[in-house]
Amino acid sequence: MNQRELNDLILQMRQIGNDTQTCEVKESRKKIPENITDTLSAFSNGEGGTIILGVSEKEGFIPVESFDARAMQEALSAKCDLMTPRVRPSIEILPFEGANVLVAHVPAMPVKDQPCYITTKGRYQGSYIRTGDGDRKLTQYEVDRLIEERSQPTFDDDTVPEATLDDLDKNLLTPFISRQRELHPRIFGTRSDEDIIIGMHVAKRDDDGTIRPTLGGLLALGLFPQQFFPRLNITFTAFPGVTKSEVVDDSRRFLDSQTIIGPIPLMIEDALGAVTKNMRTGAIIEGAFRKDVPDYPRKAVREAIANALMHRDYSPDARGSQVQVNMYADRLEVLNPGGLFGSVTIDTLGTIGISSSRNQFLSNILETTPYPDGGYVVENRGTGYQIIEEQLQAALMNPPQPKSTLSFFSLTFDKRKMTASEKTISDYPSVEDAIIKLLSTRTSANTRELAELSGLSRSTITSHLRSMIKQNIIEPTEPARSPKQRYRLVREQ
């Protein structure tokens, strides 16, 4: 830190009246306070920070008289020796307003060495994290998550002792197995169904030799996973205002609330349905037809929910916490237990080539877990966040807002603002021209499709279709009164 940076930093604290998230000031008039070790731990377990000794916060961030910077440098180094692993800050003495102060920059500890804790208090009582302008002791759960970062977790590969293969959904399992044979014929082409589900970690043999579903297999392909893990579900809540405390009609605190259960592919679809039901869908008029424009792009919402279920923490300590989908008047929030894992950070989210999965077996299973209506739950290529960004950008919406702590990860979408081009569908000056334009881009269309696209009633569309048939502009594809009736442009001879 140079002289100007020090001056700017202390000026900032004078203006706000307290320390900051990344800077702690101590008087240390005669000795270093005992709680300086809390700060050393907190900065080491976070993103690093700066400690300034010889400046008085209570006096308005002015230099302390008779401050012995050299002696305090030695004392601070001694405090660093009380930490495990030892903290190694860069320490320098700088002049400030006619006095010398001690400035120590504490770097973030490498992930593999965290948590950094006060040796005499032990890992679970002596580990801290920086919160605002203070230091907060880490909970046991947070300490465990830091330790977990040192190796690949395997909680998703735990067998479920009470479950059997009958608890797997054959409607999901059968196409899953078929997909494995299709993708990997040399590996699975001639192997039994049992061998495939064991090889893919959908199930494992327990100590008695009984084949039982794994946690990941049950969550992805189970009939009713919540029978064994009641809180491994999704809760959806639509709030009337911008906070959870606002009420409707002086009584209701939410507009809609659902607990969504089932295997992951069905939970994703049901959660997406809940969001769709509760959000506004506007329309942009193009000729006589409309283009639906939802508050939140469905593909982005689906991806966010799928990512939350795939990457959430499934350790025993977190199995009492669910994925939350919270809709407010101005935003949509998807929140899951457990922060970002491994090499992925907020800054590298969506970066090509940077991907890390907390639940490697579940991720692999979900790659070929089918949705009932086609497709698969995830691509498992580290592209999920990119898809979300692209969908929001295409809808001219703000980028997603991620937040990661040791305890949770959340992704927030700002609600789409209505544009000037959105109109109430009331006037259709050129319905027949619009029908012609539409049929020129597709093989055929039925009355229902045309009514949905235009916002007109079926009877109105039917009247226009009859007129166009008489004019030999369009023709039916089926005999009269056929329930499969569709219409197409008359081809020129």
Residue pairs with C-beta under 8 A, 6 or more apart in sequence:
1 9
1 50
1 92
1 94
1 103
1 105
3 94
3 95
6 52
6 94
6 96
6 101
6 103
7 96
9 23
9 50
9 52
10 25
10 52
10 55
10 61
10 96
12 20
13 19
13 20
13 23
13 25
13 57
13 61
14 60
14 61
18 57
18 133
19 25
19 57
19 133
19 134
20 133
21 49
21 130
21 131
21 132
21 133
22 43
22 47
22 48
22 49
22 50
22 130
23 49
23 50
23 51
23 52
24 39
24 43
24 49
24 50
24 51
24 52
24 133
25 51
25 52
25 53
25 55
25 56
25 57
25 61
26 32
26 33
26 36
26 51
26 52
26 53
26 55
27 53
27 54
27 55
27 56
27 57
27 58
27 64
28 53
28 54
28 64
28 67
28 72
28 75
28 102
29 64
29 66
29 67
31 75
32 53
32 72
32 75
32 76
32 79
35 135
36 51
36 76
36 79
37 79
37 82
37 83
37 118
37 126
38 118
38 128
38 135
38 137
39 49
39 51
39 106
39 128
39 130
39 135
40 51
40 79
40 80
40 83
40 87
40 89
40 106
40 116
41 83
41 115
41 116
41 117
41 118
41 126
41 127
41 128
41 135
42 49
42 128
42 129
42 130
42 135
42 136
43 49
43 51
43 106
43 108
43 130
44 83
44 87
44 106
44 107
44 108
44 109
44 114
44 116
45 108
45 109
45 114
45 115
45 116
45 127
45 128
45 129
45 138
45 146
46 108
46 129
46 130
47 108
48 105
48 106
48 107
48 108
49 105
49 106
49 130
50 103
50 104
50 105
50 106
51 76
51 89
51 103
51 104
51 106
52 101
52 102
52 103
52 104
53 67
53 69
53 72
53 76
53 101
53 102
53 103
53 104
54 63
54 64
54 67
54 69
54 72
54 96
54 99
54 100
54 101
54 102
55 61
55 62
55 63
55 64
55 96
55 101
56 62
56 63
56 64
62 97
63 96
63 97
63 98
63 99
63 101
64 99
65 99
67 99
67 100
67 101
69 93
69 100
69 101
69 102
70 93
72 102
73 91
73 93
73 102
76 89
76 91
76 102
76 104
77 91
80 86
80 87
80 88
80 89
82 118
82 119
82 120
83 116
83 117
83 118
83 119
84 116
84 117
84 118
84 119
84 123
85 109
85 113
85 116
87 106
87 109
87 116
88 107
89 104
89 105
89 106
89 107
90 104
90 105
90 107
91 102
91 103
91 104
92 102
92 103
92 104
93 100
93 101
93 102
93 103
94 100
94 101
94 103
95 101
109 115
109 116
111 146
111 149
111 150
112 149
112 150
114 146
114 149
115 123
115 127
115 138
115 143
115 146
115 147
116 127
117 123
117 125
117 126
117 127
117 128
118 125
118 126
119 126
120 126
123 143
124 140
124 143
125 137
127 137
127 138
127 142
127 143
127 146
128 135
128 136
128 137
128 138
129 135
129 136
129 138
129 142
129 406
130 136
138 146
138 406
139 407
140 317
141 317
141 318
141 406
141 407
142 406
142 407
144 315
144 317
145 313
145 315
145 338
145 339
145 406
145 407
146 406
148 315
149 341
149 342
152 360
153 314
153 315
153 358
153 359
154 361
155 215
155 314
155 315
155 316
155 359
156 214
156 215
156 216
156 219
156 314
156 359
156 360
156 361
156 362
157 201
157 204
157 214
157 215
157 216
157 361
158 214
158 215
159 203
159 204
159 206
159 212
159 213
159 214
159 215
160 167
160 212
160 213
160 214
160 215
160 218
160 228
161 206
161 212
162 228
163 212
163 213
163 218
163 222
163 228
164 210
164 212
164 213
165 197
165 203
165 211
165 212
165 213
167 213
167 218
167 222
167 223
167 224
167 227
167 228
168 197
168 202
168 203
168 213
168 217
168 218
168 221
168 222
168 223
169 221
169 222
169 223
169 263
171 372
172 220
172 221
172 263
172 265
172 369
172 370
173 197
173 202
173 221
175 370
176 202
176 221
176 365
176 368
176 369
176 370
177 193
177 196
177 197
179 368
179 370
179 376
180 188
180 196
180 200
180 368
181 188
181 189
181 196
183 368
187 199
188 195
188 196
188 199
191 199
194 211
197 203
197 217
198 204
198 205
198 211
200 217
200 364
200 365
201 214
201 216
201 217
201 361
201 364
201 365
202 213
202 214
202 216
202 217
202 220
202 221
202 365
203 211
203 212
203 213
203 214
203 217
204 211
204 212
204 214
205 211
205 212
206 212
213 221
213 222
214 361
215 229
215 314
215 362
216 314
216 359
216 361
216 362
216 365
217 365
218 225
218 228
219 225
219 232
219 263
219 264
219 309
219 362
220 263
220 264
220 265
220 362
220 365
220 366
220 369
220 377
221 263
221 365
221 369
222 263
223 263
224 261
224 262
225 232
225 261
225 262
225 263
226 232
226 233
226 261
226 262
229 319
231 319
231 320
231 321
231 322
232 314
232 319
232 322
233 259
233 260
233 261
233 267
233 322
233 323
234 259
234 260
234 267
234 270
234 271
234 305
234 309
234 322
234 323
234 324
234 325
235 257
235 258
235 259
235 260
235 322
235 323
235 324
235 325
236 256
236 257
236 258
236 260
236 271
236 274
236 275
236 325
236 326
236 327
237 254
237 256
237 257
237 258
237 324
237 325
237 326
237 327
238 254
238 255
238 256
238 257
238 274
238 278
238 327
239 246
239 253
239 254
239 255
239 326
239 327
239 328
239 329
240 246
240 247
240 248
240 252
240 254
240 255
240 329
241 328
241 329
242 328
242 329
242 330
242 331
243 328
244 253
244 326
245 253
246 253
247 253
248 254
248 255
255 278
256 274
256 277
256 278
258 270
258 274
260 267
260 270
260 271
260 274
261 267
262 270
263 369
264 306
264 309
264 310
264 366
264 369
264 377
265 369
265 370
265 371
265 372
265 377
266 372
267 305
267 309
268 302
268 305
268 306
268 309
268 371
268 377
269 371
269 372
269 373
271 305
271 325
272 298
272 301
272 302
272 305
274 325
275 296
275 298
275 301
275 325
275 327
275 332
276 294
276 298
278 327
279 294
279 295
279 296
279 327
279 332
280 294
280 295
281 292
281 293
281 294
281 295
282 292
282 293
282 294
282 295
282 416
282 418
282 422
283 290
283 291
283 292
283 293
283 422
283 423
283 425
283 455
284 290
284 291
284 293
284 419
284 421
284 422
284 423
285 421
285 423
285 425
287 430
287 433
287 434
287 437
288 428
288 429
288 430
288 431
288 433
288 434
288 435
288 454
288 456
289 434
289 438
289 453
289 454
290 425
290 453
290 454
290 455
293 395
293 416
293 419
293 422
294 416
295 332
295 415
295 416
296 332
296 413
296 415
296 416
297 391
297 392
297 394
297 395
297 397
299 387
299 391
300 387
300 388
300 391
300 392
300 400
300 413
301 332
301 334
301 413
303 384
303 387
303 388
303 391
304 334
304 388
304 400
304 411
304 413
305 323
305 325
305 334
306 366
306 377
306 378
306 384
307 378
307 384
307 385
307 411
308 323
308 334
308 335
308 336
308 409
308 411
309 323
309 336
310 357
310 359
310 362
310 363
310 366
310 377
310 378
311 336
311 338
311 341
311 357
311 358
311 359
311 409
312 318
312 323
312 336
312 337
312 338
312 358
312 359
312 409
313 321
313 336
313 337
313 338
313 358
314 359
314 362
315 338
318 337
318 338
321 337
323 334
323 335
323 336
323 337
324 333
324 334
324 335
324 336
325 332
325 333
325 334
325 335
326 332
326 333
326 334
326 335
327 333
329 415
330 414
330 415
331 412
331 413
331 414
331 415
332 412
332 413
332 415
333 410
333 411
333 412
333 413
334 410
334 411
334 412
335 408
335 409
335 410
335 411
336 408
336 409
336 410
337 407
337 408
338 358
338 407
338 408
338 409
339 404
339 405
339 406
339 407
339 408
339 409
340 346
340 349
340 404
340 409
341 356
341 357
341 358
342 356
342 357
342 358
343 354
343 356
344 354
344 355
344 356
345 404
346 402
346 403
346 404
348 354
349 385
349 402
350 385
350 386
350 388
350 389
352 382
352 386
353 382
354 382
355 381
355 382
357 363
357 380
363 378
363 380
364 380
366 376
366 377
366 378
366 380
367 376
367 377
367 378
367 379
367 380
368 376
369 376
369 377
370 376
370 377
371 377
378 384
385 400
388 400
388 411
389 399
389 400
392 398
392 399
392 400
392 413
393 399
395 416
396 416
396 419
397 413
397 414
397 416
398 413
398 414
400 411
400 412
400 413
401 411
401 412
401 413
401 414
402 409
402 410
402 411
402 412
403 409
403 410
403 411
403 412
425 454
425 455
428 434
428 454
428 456
431 454
431 456
431 460
431 461
431 464
432 464
432 467
432 468
432 473
434 454
435 450
435 464
435 465
435 468
435 474
436 473
436 474
436 489
438 445
438 450
438 453
439 445
439 474
439 487
439 488
439 489
440 489
443 488
444 477
444 486
444 487
444 488
445 486
445 487
445 488
446 485
446 486
446 487
447 458
447 461
447 462
447 465
447 485
447 487
448 458
450 456
450 461
450 465
451 457
451 458
451 460
451 461
454 461
465 474
465 487
468 474
469 475
469 476
469 487
472 490
473 489
473 490
474 487
474 488
474 489
474 490
475 487
475 488
475 489
475 490
476 485
476 486
476 487
477 485
477 486
477 487
477 488
478 484
478 485
478 486
